[in-house]
Each structure stands twice: as structure tokens, then as C-alpha cells.
Amino acid sequence: MQAYVRAYKNKEVIYKYRGRTYNFSLSQGLFSSAEIDRGSHFLLKVFSTYIDECINNNKALPGRILDAGSGIGVLGICAIGAVCDAMAGNDNCRPGSPMLRMQDRDELARIFSFYNAQKNKIPKDIFSAHTEPLLSCQDKISFDIILSNIPAKAGLPVLEDFVQRSLSLLSENGRVYIVVVNPLADFFESRLQAGKKKHPDTSIADNNDCSSAVVLCEKGPGHTVFVYTRDKGKPGQTLPSLTRVSFFTDCPAYIRGKHQFVIEKICYNMETAHGASGFDNPGSDTLAAAKLINRLKEKIFIKNKTLDILVWSEDQGHFSTWISVFFNAAYAKNDLRFVLSGRNILALIMAKHNIASNSHLNSLNPDSTQTISAADIFFDKERLLEKCRNTGFSIIAYFPEPVPGTEVPWAKRIEKDWESFEYLLEPDGIVIIATTSSQAESFDRKKTSGFTRLGDIKQKGFRACAYRKKQQDNAL
């Protein structure tokens, strides 16, 4: 993990909180890449007051903490550190057992959260980090504290859903601490004061609906902190709990809509979600990759063969959905099996769903598509190959997500990518790299002797290039 973080780290910062000095590794690929965000600092300041209140009044400290949208993990790590320090000198304030869960939709955030917790000596048996949609906690745990620096661009339906979903994950006396940029303060205040609202999961009975009770609203120069808990309602009222079934039943607020798209005269349907790119149109990198495949199809595809396809770091599933339909139209006898991978778990969920929802066009079995969240094709190449049901992938479609300002130069990262393609592809396998024109040129310059270039195409500042892996005896 240390090598992984080094590859994506741009700096380290010292942060002091309640008498303890923390050291956090930051990344340009994650929120708050230059310093600890002012909103997070403001939220921790308000939370510190609550810790003092517990100590001064001999109240039990919060034990189970959820850092929702953890990023580098600063909120959860500082909060659990404060709880552990307060426990050490106050026997009367001990919670049942301290526990920190950090969650983020970004696999790179999960890695940094986990690494920073280890680095700051949080006991390994009390913390965990997970890649999952916001508040989509699959473990049936109730939390004493939920902390979140609310992502402003998550989409208003997701933010509104956050209020009810967070209430349903609280313990009886639990609290939610959120910080929002001031332009969103009125929105959250209206939702928190709106009273009883039915939860979007219709499996929850009406008498289990839950409303919030605002404990505190503190406004600063750029951010506002809200602290809220469950409104206890009538005596004996049952507090709600979520039935977690799948992304679409558990997180319906993420869904934006359903659309039909056409690429290279191939029509496909897409359901899109907040929190992943490509919800309006496929990107130029996708269009370039599709155009290149259509042009080179006679060189790329072998009839009557099982093809294992790895699609790396896609959006909502435009490319994988399109190519599944394209294959069926051109080579109906091919057996296609997809592995979808990348950093964003929302994108992977949507891509798999969209491939399945076009089964009338691609004739694929839903079990033929697998997902695996991974932040780097080189560091995770062994895990990826385990998902391949042949000796190697027939095709890799690679949409790189370069992270600037890291300790490992971009040129060195490209060399590692070529090592990964060599490792993951079967002999005669194809890799298609779709990225900006300048980055594509860098990939082409770093191409190893084990590959031959089949062709390339440009599309509005983007370029797609196709390469074939040589047979081993030809590469000697």
C-alpha cells in the first residue's frame, strides 16, 4: 500500500487537533489536495465542543463513527483519535467499543483513508475503509456519529436523500455532523426543518418515517455546520432501518434518467446516475475508441471465440454497453465476458447495469459481467487477472485517469501501464488506449517492443490507438 500511495501522493501535511499531531498524505486526485479543507477544520472544531461536553458532564462518548465520503480520511481519523484520547482519562465516558468506518465511492480515497489511519496509529482493529456509494453501508450497523464534508456537486436529489438516509443509520441518541458550503446552507436548512418525510425506500412502513431534530446550526465565513439527530416522535415509536438490497433499491436518488444514444450507427439504452461522468453524452474518448474499433474490426475480432474484455475506468458504461451491442450485431457467435474496473464504484455499478439492460440487443448473460474497484491497473494487475476466465484478456479498453503532481512522474507511470498490458493480455490480445492527444502521444512513445500498432484515430482533441501484443516467439 505504501508504494500505491507514493505513486499518487503529492504532499504531506501536519494537522494538530485536540493535542494530537497528525500527518496526512494528500493526492491531487482527491478532494483537499493542497491542505486540510477549511470546511473540515470547521466541522472538527464544532465536534470538539461535543467531546468536551461529554467529558464535562460524564456522558458516554460516541463509540461508532462513520466518515461518509472520507476522501483522505481526515474527519474520521481525527474524530476517533479524539474519542480514544478522551477515553484514556475518563472511565465514566467510555463508549461500548470505539469503531471507525470510512467510506467513499472512490477506490483511491479508500486507499488513502486506510493508509492515513495506519500512519496516524489508529488501532488496526477499530477502523475499516470501504468503496461504496454515499451512506450505502451494507453492514447492519448503527452509528453514534456520522461525519461528512458534503460533496457540493453530488446532485440535489442525492443531498436531499442524505438527510433521511443518515437518520436511518443513527443509533437512538446518535448525531450527524455535516459541513456544507454556504450556497447550500439554505437548501439543507429547509430539508432539516421540513418535518416528517417518507423515505424513498418504499419497503419502510409509514409509521417508521423519521424526521430530524436540529441540535446546532453554526455559520462561518464560507461554510455552515449542521448538527442533527432523530426526532424521537411519539413514545414507543419504532425508529426506521433500511433494507439494503441493491444500488437501485437502496440509492434511488442517484438515478438521473434514461436515454437512448447512437455511436457508429449502433443504438443502445442507458440509465444514468449522479456522481459519474457521461450522464448527458458519451465523451470524445469513447467516441474515438468506438470509431477506431469500427474501422479496425476485421483486424481485431476473431469469430467463434470467447472474448474476455477488460474496460478500465469508464463513465456510466457508454463504451462497454456500445461494444456489447456492436459485437452482437457484427459477430453474434462470439461469447463476450466483461470485467469492468476503475476508481468510481458508481460508474462500475451503472456500467454493469447498462450492459444488462441492453440484453435484448447484446444477448449477454448478466453473469458475464464482473466489476472490481481498483485505482491503478499496474498495482492491481494480479487482482484483475484473477477475474479473467481465460489465460489473459482478449481486449483491454483503457481510459486512463492521470493524477498530476505525484512523486512518480507521468512518464514512469506510462511505462508501468505497458507492463500491465503485457501481463494482462493473452498472445495476440489487443489494447485500445483512448485519452487526450498529448497523452496518447506519450503512450505511443513509450510502447514496448512486445506490441505492434494497428492504427489510431482522433476525435475533438482526443485520440484512440490500438496495439496488438506479439506472440512470444515473435517478440524475441
Sequence and secondary structure as in RCSB ss.txt:
>XXXX:A:sequence
MQAYVRAYKNKEVIYKYRGRTYNFSLSQGLFSSAEIDRGSHFLLKVFSTYIDECINNNKALPGRILDAGSGIGVL
GICAIGAVCDAMAGNDNCRPGSPMLRMQDRDELARIFSFYNAQKNKIPKDIFSAHTEPLLSCQDKISFDIILSNI
PAKAGLPVLEDFVQRSLSLLSENGRVYIVVVNPLADFFESRLQAGKKKHPDTSIADNNDCSSAVVLCEKGPGHTV
FVYTRDKGKPGQTLPSLTRVSFFTDCPAYIRGKHQFVIEKICYNMETAHGASGFDNPGSDTLAAAKLINRLKEKI
FIKNKTLDILVWSEDQGHFSTWISVFFNAAYAKNDLRFVLSGRNILALIMAKHNIASNSHLNSLNPDSTQTISAA
DIFFDKERLLEKCRNTGFSIIAYFPEPVPGTEVPWAKRIEKDWESFEYLLEPDGIVIIATTSSQAESFDRKKTSG
FTRLGDIKQKGFRACAYRKKQQDNAL
>XXXX:A:secstr
 HHHHHHH  EEEEEEETTEEEEEEE TTSSS SS  HHHHHHHHHHHHHHHHHHHTT     EEEEET TTSHH
HHHHHHHHHHHHHT GGG  S  EEEEEESBHHHHHHHHHHHHHTT  TTSEEEEE STT   S   EEEEEEE 
 TTS HHHHHHHHHHHHHTEEEEEEEEEEEEGGGHHHHHHHHTS  B  S TTS GGG B EEEEEEEE SSEEE
EEEEE   STT          HHHH GGGEEEEEEEEETTEEEEEEEETTSS SSS  HHHHHHHHHHHHHHHHH
  TT EEEEEEES SSSHHHHHHHHHHHHH TT EEEEEEEESBHHHHHHHHHHHHHTHHHH   GGGEEEEE S
 TTTTHHHHHHH SSSSEEEEEE     SS SS HHHHHHHHHHHHHHHEEEEEEEEEEEEHHHHHHHHHT  TT
EEEEEEEEETTEEEEEEEE  HHHH 
